[in-house]
Every structure is written in structure tokens, then in C-alpha cells.
Amino acid sequence: MQVHALDKAKLITDVQLGNHLSHAVTQGRRSDFALMLALLSGDATESTPLTPAYPEKATDAELREILELPEPNRLIAEDVDYELCGTQAELFHTSSITSTRLNHCVSPSALHFPAHGTHDLGEDVYHNLSGHQRRQLAEEKPNLTAYNPVNLYNQLVLSKRFQELNATA
């Protein structure tokens, strides 16, 4: 079997090699077996796919554009949502539920309307607090004017004068 190049062999199955493959295995000729196996297998560089196996993941915005989906509903209400819900309630009382549903589909409102003035606590938690605890939450807001450099300078000057008065007395 005289083959000058691997691409000239044109081997498709091991039947074309005859009993040479089995003799190489039984006689322990590893190099001959490896050469015949290489002749049978295709070139990896010729059959490697050019597209990656795991393409880059599309973002949410790209998928919405491809699938022609609308923008998602806002989760937390804004000032506009209170007006929208007011018009939807008015439509429900004056017309019917179908007009309310149509208005909601055209301009959807938020899904969650948190209570205002609860210091980022749930409404049920805030209402279970005692009056003393509510006042403490209201007082916890930092007084930013106390950290103003002008006020700090004035406070230092006053303390310096106070120390001088105490030292002379």
C-alpha cells in the first residue's frame, strides 16, 4: 500500500484496507494502526464548523425587537400611573369593562402601587409600628445643613470664643 499523501488515499471504510488494520492491531504495530485510523478519519480542519457552538446570548431588548413584543409594564408606580388608574376607574363607571381593558392595553399602568411616606417599609409593617417608632423613623433623616462647611466654620469660631471666655474667667 503505497500512499504519498493522506488526501490521495480516499478511504471511506475499513474494508478498503483489507486485513491490514486487523494485522496492525494483533501484531501491536501502533504506528501503522494510528496511520490507518488517521486515513479513515476526516480532516478536522475541513469539517470544523465556523459558527460557534454556543452563540452569544441575545439581550432582552433584541429579543423584544425580533419577536415584536411591546415594552414590559413598569413594576413600581410613578406619578403618571395614578392619573392613568383614575381615568380607567372613570371609564369603568361610565362605560364598561371592555373600554377599561382597551384603555389599559393602550397605556398600561404599573403593577405595584407602594404607599407613600412609609420609609421604604411595607404598608402592613409600617401600620403595625407604634407612634413612638414612627416618630423615630421621621427623626432619622440626617440633617444635612449641620454638615455644611459654612455652618461648621461658624460653630468652630463660636466654640473658640467660648473657650477664650472660660479661660479668662
C-alpha positions in Angstrom: 0.0 0.0 0.0 2.0 3.0 -1.3 0.2 6.3 -0.5 2.2 9.5 -0.9 -0.3 11.9 0.7 -3.3 11.4 3.1 -5.7 13.1 0.7 -4.9 10.7 -2.1 -5.9 7.6 -0.1 -9.6 8.3 -0.5 -10.6 5.7 2.1 -14.2 5.5 3.2 -14.4 2.3 5.2 -12.0 -0.1 6.9 -13.0 -2.7 4.2 -10.8 -0.9 1.7 -7.8 -1.5 3.9 -8.4 -5.3 3.9 -6.8 -7.2 6.7 -4.0 -4.7 7.2 -5.9 -2.9 10.0 -6.6 -6.2 12.0 -2.9 -7.3 11.5 -1.7 -4.0 12.9 -3.9 -4.5 16.0 -3.0 -8.1 16.6 0.7 -7.6 15.9 0.9 -4.5 18.1 2.1 -2.1 15.4 0.7 1.1 16.9 2.2 3.4 14.4 0.6 1.6 11.5 -2.8 1.4 13.3 -2.6 5.2 14.0 -1.8 5.9 10.4 -4.7 3.8 9.1 -7.0 5.3 11.6 -5.9 8.8 10.5 -6.5 7.8 6.9 -10.1 6.8 7.7 -11.0 9.8 9.8 -11.7 13.1 8.1 -9.5 16.2 8.4 -10.6 18.1 11.5 -9.8 21.4 9.9 -12.0 20.7 7.0 -15.1 19.7 8.9 -14.9 22.1 11.9 -18.0 24.4 11.8 -17.2 28.1 11.6 -20.3 29.1 13.6 -19.6 28.8 17.3 -21.4 26.1 19.2 -22.7 28.5 21.8 -23.7 31.8 20.1 -23.8 35.0 22.1 -27.0 35.4 24.1 -29.3 38.0 22.8 -30.3 40.8 25.2 -33.9 41.4 26.3 -34.2 44.4 24.1 -33.0 42.5 21.0 -35.4 39.6 21.7 -38.3 42.0 22.1 -37.4 43.6 18.7 -37.1 40.2 17.0 -40.4 38.9 18.4 -42.2 42.2 18.0 -43.2 42.4 21.7 -44.3 45.5 23.5 -42.3 47.1 26.3 -42.8 45.4 29.7 -45.1 47.0 32.3 -43.4 49.1 34.9 -43.3 47.4 38.2 -43.4 50.4 40.6 -45.9 53.2 40.1 -44.9 56.7 39.1 -47.0 59.9 39.2 -48.4 59.2 35.8 -49.8 55.9 36.8 -52.1 57.4 39.4 -53.7 59.6 36.7 -54.0 56.6 34.3 -55.7 54.5 37.0 -58.1 57.4 37.7 -59.1 57.6 34.1 -59.5 53.8 33.9 -61.7 53.8 37.0 -63.8 56.6 35.5 -64.2 54.6 32.3 -65.2 51.6 34.2 -68.0 53.5 36.0 -69.2 55.4 32.9 -68.8 52.8 30.1 -68.0 49.2 30.7 -65.1 46.9 31.5 -64.2 46.5 27.8 -63.4 50.2 27.4 -61.4 50.0 30.6 -59.5 47.0 29.3 -58.9 48.8 26.0 -57.5 51.8 27.8 -55.3 49.6 29.9 -53.9 47.8 26.8 -53.2 51.1 25.1 -51.5 52.7 28.0 -50.7 50.2 30.7 -50.2 51.3 34.3 -47.7 49.9 36.8 -48.2 46.6 38.6 -47.4 47.8 42.1 -48.5 50.9 43.9 -46.4 51.3 47.0 -47.7 53.5 49.9 -46.1 56.9 50.3 -44.4 58.0 53.5 -43.7 54.6 54.9 -39.9 55.0 54.9 -39.5 52.1 52.4 -41.3 49.7 54.7 -44.3 47.6 53.6 -47.6 49.2 54.4 -48.6 46.5 56.8 -45.3 46.7 58.6 -45.5 50.5 58.9 -49.0 50.5 60.2 -48.1 47.9 62.9 -45.4 50.2 64.3 -46.2 52.3 67.4 -46.4 56.0 67.3 -43.0 56.3 69.1 -41.4 54.1 66.4 -42.9 56.2 63.6 -41.6 59.4 65.2 -38.2 57.8 65.4 -38.3 56.9 61.7 -39.2 60.5 60.9 -36.3 61.9 63.0 -33.7 59.6 61.5 -33.5 61.7 58.4 -30.0 63.2 58.5 -29.8 67.0 59.0 -27.6 67.9 56.0 -27.4 71.6 57.0 -25.4 70.7 60.1 -22.6 69.4 57.8 -22.5 72.5 55.7 -18.9 73.9 55.7 -20.1 77.4 56.4 -22.1 76.3 59.5 -19.1 74.2 60.6 -16.8 77.2 60.4 -19.3 79.4 62.4 -19.6 76.6 65.0 -15.8 76.4 65.3 -15.5 80.2 65.7 -18.2 80.2 68.4 -16.6 77.3 70.3 -13.2 79.1 70.1 -14.7 82.3 71.6 -16.5 80.3 74.3 -13.1 78.6 75.3 -11.4 82.0 75.4 -14.2 83.4 77.7 -13.9 80.4 80.0 -10.1 80.7 80.1 -10.1 84.4 81.1 -12.8 83.9 83.8 
